[in-house]
Amino acid sequence: MQWWATAALLEVLSFKMSSLNWQPFVYGGLASITAECGTFPIDLTKTRLQVQGQVSDSNFREIRYRGMVHALVRICREEGLTALYSGIAPAMLRQASYGTIKMGTYQTLKRLSRDQPEDETLITNMCCGILSGVISSTIANPTDVLKIRMQAQSNLVNGGMIGNFISIYQQEGTRGLWRGVFLTAQRAAIVAGVELPVYDLTKKNLILSGMMGDTIHSHLVSSFVCGMVGAVASNPVDVVRTRMMNQRVIKGQSHLIYKGTVDCILKTWKYEGLLALYKGFWPNWLRLGPWNIIFFVTYEQLRNIDI
């Protein structure tokens, strides 16, 4: 009986796997790259705001920017317009990997757990989102480290994406490229575990209520809602992750500003106050809002293409 049960289970899994397709992976990657290009300057200002004011780090102790608009103006005036796209290469590479794997894995896990979209539940989708976020962010972590270093340090770091990659590897080793991977995975779990299910749930309710059809209008409203919820949930983790990734650890030197996640949270809270964990919230939300709108609208339009 056990043999027949195992064979039946394998047959069901085989059937489900055969019904899956490549489209969510490709569409997710293309939509992620499009959204990243459209919102990157906002992401850069968010990073600059989050790393400034660190009492323990002399390089980022000064409060240079009073807010998002001031940061945008000052960066353009002092560093040039192109500085707003510092780190765009690793950011696009990150989305090509992270976005592709995240959306493809999420849709795949949903189809494996439920045959029909109507049968999906919030808990199931949250679990699928968390798993897809952790898997994709762990794989793409080196590109995230590169992006943050190039955004935060501007003219302090030269050599482009390849030069910075080699520099981090030579000075900090392989661990340097996966610095903050646990925080990245935590943030990705929160963002993907919140945004993707909230988008699906909002869109589903809008359509079932008869308020809107499966059109660009429901896509816009659903993406706006999931962007706001995602920003509120992820900002504290994002601040800690940014600071952990931005600190440099040279081989042979033991000095660390932050010894770990808890230490970073406690030092930030002690020296800068609890609200420091929500530094960069407005640019974070103003990025996540438009980012999600561009992403989901692009993704939904790509889905409508007959191939």
N, C-alpha and C positions, 0 to 999 in steps of 0.2 A: 504493500500500500504506500509506503514511504517513497518507493521508486517512482510509482505512478504520480504521486503528488508533486514530487520534484520535477518530473517531466512536464506535467501540466503547468507548473509555475514558470518553467523556462520557456514553454511555448507561448504563454501569455506575455512574458517580458519581451520575447523575440518579436511578437506581433506588434507590441507597442513601440519598440525601438525602430522597427521597419517603417512605422507610420510617421516617424519624426523626419524633419527636413532641415536643410542648411540655412533656410531663409532668415530665421531669427538671429543667427550668428552674424551673417553678412549685413543685414539691415541694421542690427544693433550697433555694429562697428561704424558703418557709414553715418548713421544718425548721431552717434557720439562725437565723431570727428567734426561734423557740421556744427553741433552745439558748442563744442569747445572753441572753435575758431571764432564764433560769434560772441562769446562771453569772456574770452581770455583776459582782456585788460581789467575787468572787474575782479577776476580771480587773483591777478597780480597785486592789486591794491589790497585785497583781503589778506594776502600773505604778508605784505609789508606792514600792515596794521597789527597783525598778530605777533610778529617777531619783535616789534619795537617795545621799549620800556622794560627790558629784562635787566634787573639790577645785577644779576650774577654774570652777565655777559657784556664786556666793555664795548664790543662791536655793535651791539644793538641796544645800548642803554638809553641813548637819546630818543626823545619823543619828537620825531621828525614830521609826523603827519597828524593833523587834527581830526581828520575824517576822510571818507572815501573821495569826495570831490577835491578836497585840498591835496590829497595824495596824487590823484590823477593830474592835477594842474602842476604840482611841484615836480613830479617825475618827468612830465613833458618838457618843462622849462629847464631843468637841470641836466637831464639825461637824453632828451630827444624823444620824438614820437615813437621811434622804433623800440625804445626801452619798454613800452607797454606790452610788447610781445616777447620779452626776455623769457626764454624757456618754452617757447611754443613748440619747438621740435620734439623734445621729450614728452610734452603734453599730448601732442598728436599721436606719438608712438604709444603712449599710455592708453589713450582712448581706443586706438586700433587693436590693442590687446585686451585691456580691461573691459571696454564697452562691448566688444565682440563676445568675449567669454561670459560676461555677466548676463546680458540679455538672452543669449542663446541657451545658457544653462538654466536660467529662470523659466523660460518657456518650455524647455525640455522636461524639467522636473515637474512643472504643472501638468503637462500631458501624461507623464508617467503616473502621477497620483490621481488625476481625474480625466476621464475620457472626454467630457463635454465642459466647455467654459461655464455653462449654467450651473454645474455641480460644484464649482470652486467655492471655497470658504475663505474667510479672512485669515484664520489660523494657518491653513494649508499654504496660502500664498505668502504669508509672512515667513514661514519655515523655508519655503523655496527661495524667497528673496535673500534671507540671511545666508543660506548655503552658497548661493550664487555670488553674493558679495564677498564672502570670505575667500572662496576659491579664486575668483578673478583678481581680487586685490593682492593676494599673496603672490601670484604669478607676476603681476605687473609692478610690484613694489620698486624695483630699481629705477624705472622711468619716473616714478613719483618722487623719489629722492632727488634725481637730477632736476626735475622741474622746480621743486621747492628751492634747491640751492641756487639755481640760476635766477629765479624770481627774487629771492630775498637779498642776495649779495650783489646783484647787479654788476657794477664795474669792479667789484672785488674778485670776481671769478672770471677768467678769460679762457678762450680756447674752444668755445662752442660745445655742442653736446658730446661729441666723441672725446674731445680733450678733457672735459669735466668727468666723463665716465672713467677714463684712464687714470685721472688724478685721484679720484675717490678710491679706485681699486688699489692703486699703488700705495697711497697713504693710510688707508683705513681697512684694506682687505675686502673680502667678499661680504663680511658682516656689515661693512659700511653701505653697501648697495641694498641691503635688506634692513637697514636701520629703521626702527619704528614700524616694523612689519606687523607686530601684534596690534599696535594702535591703528594702523591702516586697516587691518582686518576688522577691528572693532568698529571703526567708523563706517566701513563699507557694509558691515552687517547691519548697522543701525540705518544707514541711508537706504540701502537696497531693501532691507526688511520693512522699512516704513514707506518709502516712496512708491515702489512698484505695486505693493498691495493696495495702498491708498488710491493710486491712479486707477487700478482695475476696479476697485469697489465704487469709487465716485462715478466713473464712466458707466458701470453696470447699473447703478441706481438712477442715473440721469436718463438712461435709455429705457429702463423698465418703468419709470414713473411717467414716461411720455413727454417729459419736459423738452428733451432733445433726442435726436436720432444719433446713429453712429456716424456723426459728421465732424467736421473740423471744429465746430462750436463746442461740442462735448469734449473733444480732445483738448481744446484750450482751457476750459474750466477745470477739467480733471488734472491737467499738468500744473496749473497754477496752485491748486489746493495741495497737491503732493509736494510741490516745491517749498511751500511755507511750512508744512509739517516736518519735512526733512531737515530744514534749516534749524528749527527750534530743537529738534532731537539731537542733531549731530554737532552743533557748534562747539560745546565744551571739549569734546573728543578731538575736534578739528584743531583747536588751539594747541592742545597738548601734543598732538601728532606733528603739527608744523614745527613746534619748538624742538621736539626730540629729533626730528629729521634734520633740522637746520644746524644743530650743534655738531662740530667737527671733532673727531676722535683720532688723533694721530698715533700711529704705531709707536710703541715704546713710551708713550706719555699716558699717565693714569688720570689726569685732571678731567673731571666731568662736571658740567654745570648741573645737569640733572642725571641722577643715578637710575631713574626708572620712571614709569608712569605716575605712580603715587607720589614720588618725590617732586616731580614736575608740577603736579596738581597742588601739593601743599606749599611749595615755594611761590607759585603764582598767586595762590590765595593769600599767603602771608605777606608778601611784599607789594602786591598790586591790588588785592581785594578780590572778592568773589566774582564781581562783575567782569573781571579781566578774562574769565573763561568764556565770556560772550564778546570779546574783542573781535572786531571784524564781522559782527552779526549782520549789519545792513548790507555790506558788500557780499557777504555770504548768501543772504537771502536774495538780494538783487541779482546774484549770479545764478543761484539754484532755480529761481523763478523763471527767468528767460531761458536758462539752460534746459530745464525740463520742458518748457513750451516748445522750443526749437527741436529738442530731441524727440518728443512723443509725436509732434505733428509730422516731422520728417519720417519717423518710423512708420506711422500709420499710412502716410502717403506711399511709402515704398511697398507696404503690404498690399496696397490696392493695385499694384502693377501686375498685370497678367504675364506670367512667365511659363 
